Amino acid sequence: MMMVCVVVWAFAFPFIKIGLNDLSFTNLTIMRFVVVCIVLIAILLLQPKRFSKLHKKDIIPIFILGFLGVIVYHLGLNYGEQYVSPGAASLIIATIPVLVVISAFIFLKEKMTSKKLLGVIIALCGVVIISILGTPDASIEINYIHGALAVVLAAIMGAFYTIVGKKLLERYTALSLTVYAMLLGSLALIPLLFLNPSIIDQVAMMSAYSWFAIVFLGVFSTVIGYVLWYVGLEIKSTSEVSVYLYAIPVLSTIISCFLFDDKITLFFVLGGILVIVGLLLVNIKDKKID
């Protein structure tokens, strides 16, 4: 079950690239969440008892959480993938747990152990290498660096979602909060429909590949991926399930190489190794000695 989750999330990064062939990064975000909202509303109507009750006082906080942690996250990721490879994007996004540790230390005053600090430093060094030197001639391609920074922003928004959503998890299940955040946050995309009339023309000209990518991103990578993730968390501990996530950037990079003939540089490999080593140091708990 977790391997299915890993595969659909790994394919999300190259499929975003495919969708960007016919859609702007904003229109890709809109179309993905049109699919997501249709499926989630259907699930809510058919299985209402599976979800926590939405309290009125939480509507605005959950909207803000969804707007920043879900919509801005995807806008940043989609913008970034116009210029960076799916593999590079997946490695940068993989640092969300590292950014969560940093945010928790700064805002929640959580303890930062020496092992976690070392992991944070190593992982961030990996991100810097990928962002500046991760592709051939990346150091002189200003658009590549802008794209990498947009993906970094997406990762920061992902960390924001985790930290800010922590308080709301006292009243909602993780799955309920995710669904409500996606639905309410998607409302922020409505103004883009009026500010960007090109969406009609772009959708009308979409290829079969782009339609497949949109449906896959909405149904599999978003809805099914998150459902499997939370079912997995009910069966296994967070640390046991999180180990599977390390395979996502590796698999995504391999898929990207086959689909787009992306070049993997030594700096990309070095940065990727540093990111994964840093993640391991941050996430592996110290064994208690009795």
N, C-alpha and C positions, 0 to 999 in steps of 0.2 A: 504493500500500500504506500509506504514511504518512498519507494523507488519510483512509483508512478508519479507521485508528487514532485520528486526531484526532476524527472524527465519533462513534465509539462512546464515547470518553471525554467528549466534550462533552455527549452525551445522558445520561451517567451522572448528572449533577447534577439535571436536571429529573426523571429517572426515580426518583431517591431521593425527591424530593418527592411523586411519585405513590404510591410504596410506603408513605410515611408516612401516607397517608390511611386505611389499614386496619391498619397495624402500628405498634407502638411502635418507637423507635429501636433498642432492643436486639433485638427480634424481627426487624426488618428486616435487621440485621447477621447474625443467626443464619441466616435463610432464604437470604440471598445466599451465605453461605459453605457452606451445605449443597449448593447447586447447584455452587459452585466446587470443593468437595472431591470430589463425584461425578465431575465431568469430569476433574479432575487425576489422581485415582486411576486412572481408565480410561486416560488417556494414559500414566501411569507403567507400567501393566501391559502396554499394547500397544506402547509404544516405550521400553523401559527403557534401551537403549543411547544414547539421546540425552541422558541425564542423568548428571552426575558422581556417583560413589559417595558415599553419606552415611556419614561417619565417626562412630563412637560418641561420641568426645570433643566433637563439634560439636553433638550433639543439643540439649543444654540451651542453649548460646549461640544456636542458630538458633531454638529455641522462644521465648526472650526477645526476640530480634529480631523474630520473627513476631508475638508478642503485642503488643509496643509499636508496632512500625513498621507492622503491618498491621491487627490487630484494634482496638487503641486508636485508631488513625488513623480507621478506619471508624466506630467508636462516636462519636468526637468529631464527625466530619463529619455523620453521621446525626442526632445530637442538635442540632447547629447548624442544620441545614436545616429543623428544625421552626419556626425563627424568622426565618432570613435567606433571601433569594432564592437560587435556584441560581446566578444570575450572580455575586452577591456571594461566594458560597462558592467558586466556581471561580476568582475573582480572588485570593482569600486563599490558596487551595491553590497557585496559580501561583507564590507567593513561596517555595516550597520550595527552589529553587536559591539564593535569597538567604540563607535560613536555613542552608543547607549551607555557604556561604562564611563566614558568621559562626561556625558551629560549628567549621569547619576551622581558622579563625584562632585560636579560643580553645583548642581541645583538641588539634589536630594541629600547631599552630604554623606553619600555612601562611601564606605572604606575602599581605598585604592591600595591593593597589595603591591609589593615590589614585582611580583610575577605578572600581574595585570598591567602595571605600568610599562614593563619591558615589552609585553605583547602589544600594547597600544603604540609604542614608539616604533616597533618593527613593522607593524601593519601600516601605519601612516607613512613610513618610509617607502613601503611597497606601492602605496597609492601615488605618492609623489613621482616615483620612477615611472609607473604606468602612465600617469597624466602628462608627463613631460617628454619621456623617451620611449614610450610603449609601442610606437609604430615607426616605420622607416621615415626619416626626415621630420619626425614629430616636433622636434625642437624649433623648427622654422615654420611650422604650420600653425598659425595663430588660431585658425578655426578649430583645429584638433584640441588645442588647449582649452578654448572656450567650451567645446563640447564636453571635455573631461570635467571641467568645473561645474557644468550643468548637472552632470551625473553625480558629482560630489554633493551638490545641493539636494538632489533627490535622496541620496543616502542620509543626509542630515535630516530631511523631512521624515524619512523612515524611522530614524532614531527618536525624533520628536513625537511621532505617533506612539512609539513604545513607552516613552517616559510619561507623556501627558495622559495617555490612556490607562496608565496604571491605577490611577485613582478611580476611574469609572468602572474598572473591573471589579470593584467592591460591590457594585449593584447589577452588573451585567456579566453574562458568560462571554468568553473571548469571541466565540462565533457570532453572538448577537451584536456585540459592539462593532465587530468588523462589518457586518451586514448593514447596520444602521449608519455607520460612518460612510460607507460607500454610497448608500442611497441619498443621504442628506448632503454629503459633500458633492455629489454629482449635480446638485441644483446649481452650483457655481458655474457649471459649464453652459447653462442656458444663455447667458449674455453673449457668449462666444458665437452662438448660432446666428445672432443678429449682427454682430460686429464683423462676422466673417462669412459673407454670402457665398464664397467660393466652395463651400462644403457641398452644395448641391451639384455643382459642375464636377467636382472631384469624385464624388460618390458615383455619379452617372458614368464616369470613365474608368472606374476601378476594374482591374483585371480579376480573373478567377483566383489567382494566387493571393491577391490582396484581400479578397472576400474570405478566403479560407483562413488567412492569417488573423483577420479581425474576429471571426467566429472562434477560432482556436484560443486567441488571447482572452476573449470575454468568457467563454464557457469553460475551457479547460484550465488555462493558466490562472484565471481569477477565481471563478466560482468553485470548480472541482478541486483545484489546487488548495484553496483555503479550507474547504470542507475536510479533505483528507488530512491536512495538517492538524486541524483541531481534533479530529477523531484519533489521530496518532498520539496527540498529547494526552488524551483520556486513557490510552492504553499503556504508554511508556512515559518515563520522566522527560523533562525538557532537555536535560543533558544528553540522554540517549537518542532522542529524536533529532536534536540539533546537529549531531555528527553527520547526518545525511546531507546537510546543507553545503558541506565542504566540497561535495561532488558537483554542485551546480556550475560554478565557473569553469571547472575542468571540462565538463560535458558541453557546456555552451561554447567554449572555445573550439572544441573539436568539430561541433556542428557548423560553426561559423566558417571554419577552414574549408569544409567540404562544400558548403553552399555558396560562399563568396570568394573563395580562394584567398582569404586573409593571410597576410604574412605575419609570422610569429618571430619577433626579434629576441635576442638574448636578454635585452632589457625588460621585455614583456615577461619572459620566463622568470627572471630574477625578481621582478616586482610581484608576480603571482605567487612565487614561493614565499616571499616575505609576508604577503597578506595572509596566506594560509597558516604559516607558522605563528604569526601574531594572533590570529583568531584562536588557534589551539591553546596558546598561552593564556588568553583572556578567558576562555570558556571552560578549560579543564579545571575542575575543583581540586583544591589541595586535600590530600588524604589525612584524615584525623588519626592521630596516634594515641591509643588508649594507654 
